[in-house]
Amino acid sequence: MADTVTVAVLCVGFSVVFIVLSVAGAKYSSMTGNRQKEKNALRITENAVKAQKLHSGKNFEEASVFYEKVRLEKPLDSDALHRYAMLLCFHFKDYNKAENVVNAILQEFPGNIDVMCLYATICERKEDYTKAKTVYEDAYRINSQCFSVLRGHSLLLSRLKEYADARWIMEEALVLKPSDINLSLDYACLLEYMAAEVYVDDGKSNGNTSVNISNVRNSSSDTIEAAAEIYEKILALDPSHQEAMDNYAGLLFTKCKTTHNLDDLNKAIHLLEKCSSKTSQLHLSGCRMLKLQICGCNVCGKYSNVFCGNCNFARYCSKDCQKKDWKLHKKKCPNGAKRHENSATAETTGTLPSYPKSSTGTGERTGIIEPEMCDECSIQPAQP
């Protein structure tokens, strides 16, 4: 009996000791594993900090070395790898490697919107527009109120000439940030392109397409008026925005070629005088020439589409105005002055320089706009 009790006590004792040792071993293993994880995390953090510091200092080559170390370590540092993918995409232009890094992040964090937007950008750079469109659509389903998704998606659709879808998505983005100047500028350009006639080359230029901007701005559609309102809002937010002024003035200038609206033309000239680009200066010269045509008669200032046949400079709205101006103009007109000196009958008989004839013989000066009703005086210019 005593031996049985002794054996039982010993068994219980051994069991207790075994349990205690097992618990202690588990705690030790856990502590050791945690310490290893902490060391790994610390090492990853150190590499990420060094990479970010070098990246900020524009030491891109050295930064990429530390980013590679972060990429090979576990657990995954999504923020560091996101920066690495951006470096690969925008600086090194290594789109395949950037795509691999992004895919590694999305495997661990599939709903990361910023990484998905970067992925779509990489696909665009690789000209894989179908994939980029799919990525934006997936991101939109995850978060339909993300400005980056809406803007990037709308710009992609605009590039693909899917203007209707691009417009409503861009309008959603403008609801989120109505004062965003860059997005507003994109929206105004989109409205212009929506009214454009797109011509596809006949295959001689590798199938590239070109947009006839004249057709855009000659259009009287509501989209052009909406584009003008957007430009007005942009200039109200930033009166010195060069691109907005240049685009808006270009729109007004091309419209005035057909409408002859002097107010719009003066506004275009005022905007272009503030711009400094070469394109702006060319537009400014064109606007000033057009203004002379709209109200450039040497006598009455009315709309003029005909020129002195000798100097091809003085403009007149009718033969009556040309006759009235002849006494003064003959002194300035080189050919007219010579004719006056050689012919005393020029003044008494009313002989005047003839209107220049075009190659078609219509009596209209080649390259000058057709005679139309003047918006300022509502008088039809006399024909030669």
Buried (B, 14 or more C-beta within 10 A) or exposed (E): EEEEEEEEEEEEEEEEEEEEEEEEEEEEEEEEEEEEEEEEBEEBBEBBEBBBEBBEEEEBEBBBEBBBBBBEBEEBBBBBBBBBBBBBBEBEEBBEBBBEBBEBBBEEBEEBBBBBBBBBBBBBBBEBBEBBBEBBEBBBEEBEEBBBBBBBBBBBBBEBEBBEBBBEBBEBBBEEBEEBBEBBBBBBBBBBBBBBEEEEEEEEEEEEEEBEBBBBBBBEEEBBEBBBEBBEBBBEEEEEBBBBBBBBBBBBBBBBBBBBBBEBBBBBBEBBEBBEEEEBEEBBEBBEEBBEBBBBBBBBBBBBBBBBBBBEEBBBBBBEBBEBBBEEBBEEBEBBBEBBEEEEEBEEEEEBBEBBBEEEEEEBBEEBBEBEEBBBBEEEBBEB
